[in-house]
């Protein structure tokens, strides 16, 4: 995801500040943000729609989904919850 550094309009695709990594849509709206340690996603990450509305919040461990993930509907309510363990969806935990 980090091969491209800028969109055609000059907008940066991402910005790294220490361990905090932020991705942007080509409009400049924040797309995703979280920790990236040695280029590996760790801890809590947040993802937004291009409208700026929160879309998903979840945890990563060593680059894999791990723990609770929430997905939000366009009206801001929780659409569903999922639990992951080492990148795999835990059955019956939604």
KOLBAFI-125747 format. One record per residue (C-alpha): z, x, y. Coordinates in nm, 4 decimals. Example, Ala and Ser with C-alpha at 12.3 -4.5 7.8 and 13.67 -1.06 7.14 Angstrom:
KOLBAFI-125747
- c3,c1,c2
- 0.7800,1.2300,-0.4500 .
- 0.7140,1.3670,-0.1060 .
//
This chain:
KOLBAFI-125747
- c3,c1,c2
- 0.0000,0.0000,0.0000 .
- 0.0412,0.2985,0.2347 .
- -0.3071,0.4521,0.1962 .
- -0.4351,0.2800,0.5122 .
- -0.2446,0.3734,0.8294 .
- -0.4150,0.1486,1.0901 .
- -0.6128,-0.1729,1.1000 .
- -0.9618,-0.1737,1.2588 .
- -0.8054,-0.3082,1.5814 .
- -0.5763,-0.0012,1.6038 .
- -0.2595,-0.1861,1.4976 .
- -0.0415,0.0281,1.2668 .
- -0.0178,-0.1007,0.9092 .
- 0.3364,0.0369,0.8709 .
- 0.6095,0.2321,1.0469 .
- 0.8673,0.4568,0.8772 .
- 1.1955,0.5221,1.0602 .
- 1.4187,0.7302,0.8342 .
- 1.4525,0.5305,0.5136 .
- 1.3579,0.1998,0.6830 .
- 0.9952,0.0999,0.6210 .
- 0.8272,-0.1836,0.8096 .
- 0.4827,-0.3284,0.7343 .
- 0.2821,-0.5307,0.9859 .
- 0.0020,-0.7849,0.9772 .
- -0.3099,-0.6873,1.1761 .
- -0.1770,-0.9120,1.4559 .
- 0.1319,-0.6915,1.4940 .
- 0.3683,-0.9501,1.3435 .
- 0.6193,-0.8011,1.1003 .
- 0.5096,-0.8523,0.7376 .
- 0.7854,-0.6822,0.5343 .
- 1.0848,-0.4576,0.5899 .
- 1.3317,-0.2706,0.3753 .
- 1.4456,0.0654,0.2466 .
- 1.1987,0.3140,0.1063 .
- 1.3657,0.6236,-0.0338 .
- 1.1217,0.8961,-0.1418 .
- 0.8417,0.6337,-0.1230 .
- 1.0275,0.3992,-0.3619 .
- 1.1445,0.0508,-0.2567 .
- 1.5234,0.0145,-0.2783 .
- 1.7791,-0.2479,-0.1820 .
- 1.7087,-0.5626,0.0164 .
- 1.3567,-0.6353,0.1356 .
- 1.2449,-0.9206,0.3587 .
- 0.8934,-1.0624,0.3766 .
- 0.7501,-1.2851,0.6495 .
- 0.4509,-1.5129,0.6901 .
- 0.1988,-1.4253,0.9606 .
- 0.3546,-1.7050,1.1685 .
- 0.6759,-1.4989,1.1797 .
- 0.8634,-1.7375,0.9484 .
- 1.0740,-1.5826,0.6722 .
- 0.8968,-1.6090,0.3351 .
- 1.0968,-1.4102,0.0750 .
- 1.4157,-1.2056,0.0476 .
- 1.4905,-0.9964,-0.2573 .
- 1.6337,-0.6794,-0.4022 .
- 1.4592,-0.3735,-0.5417 .
- 1.6011,-0.1039,-0.7648 .
- 1.3833,0.2033,-0.8138 .
- 1.0706,0.0163,-0.7006 .
- 1.1219,-0.2850,-0.9283 .
- 1.2507,-0.6325,-0.8463 .
- 1.6159,-0.6445,-0.9486 .
- 1.8649,-0.9174,-0.8683 .
- 1.8203,-1.2426,-0.6803 .
- 1.4966,-1.3332,-0.5039 .
- 1.4678,-1.6296,-0.2695 .
- 1.1423,-1.7869,-0.1570 .
- 1.1426,-2.0098,0.1495 .
- 0.9199,-2.3107,0.2126 .
- 0.7376,-2.3391,0.5438 .
- 1.0131,-2.5696,0.6729 .
- 1.2739,-2.2949,0.6152 .
- 1.4425,-2.4497,0.3112 .
- 1.4844,-2.2517,-0.0103 .
- 1.1800,-2.3282,-0.2242 .
- 1.3192,-2.1525,-0.5322 .
- 1.5441,-1.8741,-0.6592 .
- 1.4630,-1.6210,-0.9269 .
- 1.6679,-1.3508,-1.0933 .
- 1.5076,-1.0244,-1.1992 .
- 1.6352,-0.7428,-1.4146 .
- 1.4438,-0.4114,-1.4063 .
- 1.1285,-0.5861,-1.2824 .
- 1.1362,-0.8694,-1.5354 .
- 1.2080,-1.2329,-1.4565 .
- 1.5224,-1.3490,-1.6362 .
- 1.4405,-1.6706,-1.8214 .
- 1.6486,-1.9724,-1.7307 .
- 1.7854,-1.8077,-1.4175 .
- 1.5695,-1.9900,-1.1597 .
//
